Each structure stands twice: as C-alpha cells, then as structure tokens.
Amino acid sequence: MEKTNLVLIGMPGAGKSTAGVLLAKKTALKFLDTDVLIQAAQNRMLQEIIDQDGYLELRRIERDVILTVTERHCVIATGGSAAYHAETMKHLKKDGKIIFLDVRLETLYRRVKDFGTRGIAKRLDQTFEDVFQERKKLYELYADITIDANDLTMEDVARVIMMKIA
C-alpha cells in the first residue's frame, strides 16, 4: 500500500505546524495538528495538562490520541514528544513518510521565547538543551526524510519537502 500521509516531526519551534499548513495547501491534503487534537480531546491547553497531571500524562495522552488517527491523505504535524513512543511512530509510519524538520538549538531559541509555558513534555530538571539532545536522536532514528530547516522560510520548507517526496 502506498503511504499517503506526510508526518512532520521535530522540536517545538521547528515549524511543523506552520510548514504543515503550507504543505497541505500545496499538496491539496488535509492538515492535522496532533497538539490541537490533544487540546480538543482534553478541553485544556498542553501546559495545563502538564501543570495538573505531569509531563508523563501528557505523553500518554499524546500517544493515545495519535493511535486513534486513521485518516489518509493528510499532512500531520506531531507534538515534539511523539517520538518517545515506538508504538506511536510505528503507527504513523504505517501510512506515512516521516519528515524530520531539523533545526539547530540556536535557531530554536531565536524562534521561540515561551519554552517554559509552551507545554513541552519534559522532566522539571531538564533544560531545553537536554530535551533537544534527547529528542534529536529519536527524530533521526524515525525519519524517512530530513530537512535542514535552519535558514529557510516555512514556505521554502514546504517547497523542499515537495521536491523530496516527488
């Protein structure tokens, strides 16, 4: 069976949601953002889930929500911690090409200023740099395609993805 979904993975601030919307428009595919699906299912923001129930609960909810995604012909922007669950990534890979938006730590710091309140599923003792180092290995492990998104506009990221999948 031909894979019909384009699944974007990467750190918060990598541009998954923004590039995903542009990519969906360019390819005439539906767009899904798993963070939005989580918030709709829980009726609360990601940071509220972490504050009330802890980061591991957010990761569990994220896994459960992603495992319910059965749509085909979609661009799917995942939450940054989706890669922590092999089961989740296997599910996404079943009908999707996994595309890692690779961005340097300095670029992420430049793009995003609200790391402390953004709803990042991490231990309290972890710095953003710790999370970056930990997740980068996972993203590289699961990626079918890696896009260096450091010096590109989100429009360019979508264009490069289209060239890589053509």
Backbone torsions as a table, in degrees:
resi	resn	phi	psi	omega
1	MET	NA	132.7	178.4
2	GLU	-70.6	136.8	178.4
3	LYS	-75.5	130.2	-174.0
4	THR	-110.6	-12.6	-177.8
5	ASN	-100.3	150.0	172.2
6	LEU	-113.5	114.8	-172.7
7	VAL	-108.9	118.9	-178.9
8	LEU	-96.2	127.4	176.3
9	ILE	-124.0	157.3	178.1
10	GLY	152.9	176.4	-177.7
11	MET	-68.6	157.3	169.6
12	PRO	-57.8	130.9	-178.3
13	GLY	95.6	-4.3	179.8
14	ALA	-72.7	-22.0	179.2
15	GLY	106.0	17.8	-176.8
16	LYS	-58.6	-47.8	-177.3
17	SER	-70.5	-45.9	-177.7
18	THR	-66.3	-50.6	178.7
19	ALA	-65.0	-33.8	-180.0
20	GLY	-62.1	-43.4	178.1
21	VAL	-62.5	-45.4	179.9
22	LEU	-63.6	-41.8	178.8
23	LEU	-64.2	-41.3	178.5
24	ALA	-61.8	-41.9	178.0
25	LYS	-63.4	-43.2	-177.3
26	LYS	-69.4	-28.1	-176.3
27	THR	-104.8	-2.7	-177.3
28	ALA	59.7	34.4	175.0
29	LEU	-102.4	157.4	174.9
30	LYS	-71.7	154.0	179.0
31	PHE	-115.0	131.0	174.4
32	LEU	-124.6	134.8	174.5
33	ASP	-116.5	114.7	-174.4
34	THR	-67.0	-27.6	175.1
35	ASP	-63.0	-40.2	178.4
36	VAL	-67.0	-40.5	177.5
37	LEU	-61.2	-40.9	178.0
38	ILE	-62.8	-48.8	-178.3
39	GLN	-62.3	-38.6	178.7
40	ALA	-67.7	-42.6	-179.2
41	ALA	-66.6	-34.7	-176.3
42	GLN	-95.1	-13.4	-177.0
43	ASN	55.8	39.1	176.4
44	ARG	-161.3	161.5	-178.6
45	MET	-75.0	158.9	-179.9
46	LEU	-57.8	-43.3	-179.0
47	GLN	-63.9	-34.1	177.4
48	GLU	-64.9	-38.8	178.0
49	ILE	-61.9	-45.4	179.2
50	ILE	-63.1	-47.2	-177.9
51	ASP	-62.7	-38.4	-175.7
52	GLN	-87.5	-36.6	-170.9
53	ASP	-123.7	-9.9	178.8
54	GLY	96.9	159.0	-175.7
55	TYR	-66.7	-32.2	180.0
56	LEU	-68.2	-32.7	176.3
57	GLU	-67.3	-40.2	176.5
58	LEU	-60.7	-43.8	179.0
59	ARG	-62.0	-39.3	178.9
60	ARG	-65.2	-45.0	178.5
61	ILE	-61.4	-43.8	179.4
62	GLU	-58.8	-46.4	177.9
63	ARG	-57.5	-50.1	-177.4
64	ASP	-61.3	-42.1	-179.6
65	VAL	-66.0	-45.7	-178.8
66	ILE	-63.7	-36.6	179.6
67	LEU	-66.6	-16.1	176.5
68	THR	-88.2	-9.3	-178.7
69	VAL	-75.0	115.9	180.0
70	THR	-122.7	1.1	-179.3
71	GLU	-61.3	150.2	174.9
72	ARG	-117.1	163.9	178.5
73	HIS	60.0	52.2	-177.8
74	CYS	-132.0	154.2	161.8
75	VAL	-98.5	125.7	-177.1
76	ILE	-118.1	118.0	173.6
77	ALA	-94.6	119.4	-177.9
78	THR	-93.7	160.2	170.2
79	GLY	-68.9	155.5	-176.0
80	GLY	-60.3	-23.7	-176.7
81	SER	-98.5	8.0	179.5
82	ALA	-56.8	-33.2	-175.4
83	ALA	-70.9	-9.0	178.5
84	TYR	-69.9	-19.4	-176.8
85	HIS	-110.9	111.8	178.3
86	ALA	-58.1	-37.8	-179.9
87	GLU	-61.0	-41.6	179.1
88	THR	-64.5	-46.4	-178.0
89	MET	-67.5	-36.5	176.4
90	LYS	-62.5	-41.8	178.7
91	HIS	-62.5	-45.6	-179.5
92	LEU	-67.3	-36.5	-178.7
93	LYS	-70.8	-24.8	-176.5
94	LYS	-54.7	-42.9	179.9
95	ASP	-126.0	23.5	-176.6
96	GLY	-142.9	149.0	168.4
97	LYS	-89.1	125.0	-177.5
98	ILE	-89.1	121.0	-176.0
99	ILE	-117.4	115.6	-178.9
100	PHE	-91.9	118.0	173.5
101	LEU	-87.4	100.3	-174.3
102	ASP	-88.4	121.3	-177.5
103	VAL	-135.2	134.5	178.0
104	ARG	-65.1	153.7	179.0
105	LEU	-56.1	-43.9	-179.4
106	GLU	-60.5	-38.0	178.9
107	THR	-65.5	-42.1	178.9
108	LEU	-62.2	-43.3	177.8
109	TYR	-60.8	-35.5	179.3
110	ARG	-70.8	-37.0	-174.7
111	ARG	-80.5	-35.0	-170.4
112	VAL	-124.0	129.9	-178.1
113	LYS	-110.3	-8.0	-172.6
114	ASP	-110.9	40.6	-177.3
115	PHE	-58.5	-33.9	-177.7
116	GLY	-71.2	-21.5	-177.2
117	THR	-123.7	13.3	-173.4
118	ARG	-83.8	-8.6	-179.0
119	GLY	85.6	38.2	179.7
120	ILE	-86.7	123.3	-177.3
121	ALA	-78.0	95.4	-178.6
122	LYS	-146.4	159.0	175.1
123	ARG	-66.9	153.2	179.9
124	LEU	-60.6	-33.2	-177.3
125	ASP	-84.2	-2.1	-179.1
126	GLN	-87.3	133.7	171.6
127	THR	-83.2	167.5	176.7
128	PHE	-62.9	-35.9	178.0
129	GLU	-63.8	-39.4	176.5
130	ASP	-59.7	-46.0	-179.6
131	VAL	-62.2	-43.7	179.3
132	PHE	-56.6	-50.3	-178.2
133	GLN	-62.9	-41.7	-178.5
134	GLU	-65.7	-47.2	-175.4
135	ARG	-74.8	-34.5	-177.7
136	LYS	-54.6	-41.5	179.1
137	LYS	-61.7	-41.1	179.6
138	LEU	-67.5	-44.1	179.0
139	TYR	-59.1	-43.7	180.0
140	GLU	-64.5	-36.4	179.7
141	LEU	-62.3	-43.5	-173.1
142	TYR	-91.8	-15.9	-172.3
143	ALA	-67.9	133.3	168.2
144	ASP	-86.9	-33.4	-179.2
145	ILE	-136.2	136.8	175.1
146	THR	-117.3	130.2	178.9
147	ILE	-112.8	123.9	172.9
148	ASP	-77.6	103.1	-172.9
149	ALA	-102.1	17.3	-175.1
150	ASN	-64.7	-50.7	-172.3
151	ASP	-110.6	22.7	-178.2
152	LEU	-109.1	147.7	168.3
153	THR	-73.5	164.0	179.1
154	MET	-65.6	-31.8	174.8
155	GLU	-61.2	-43.3	178.6
156	ASP	-67.1	-38.3	177.4
157	VAL	-58.7	-47.3	179.3
158	ALA	-61.0	-41.5	-179.6
159	ARG	-64.8	-43.3	179.4
160	VAL	-64.2	-41.3	177.5
161	ILE	-59.9	-44.5	-179.8
162	MET	-60.5	-39.2	178.4
163	MET	-66.4	-39.2	-177.2
164	LYS	-70.5	-29.2	-177.7
165	ILE	-92.5	-10.5	-177.3
166	ALA	-66.9	NA	NA
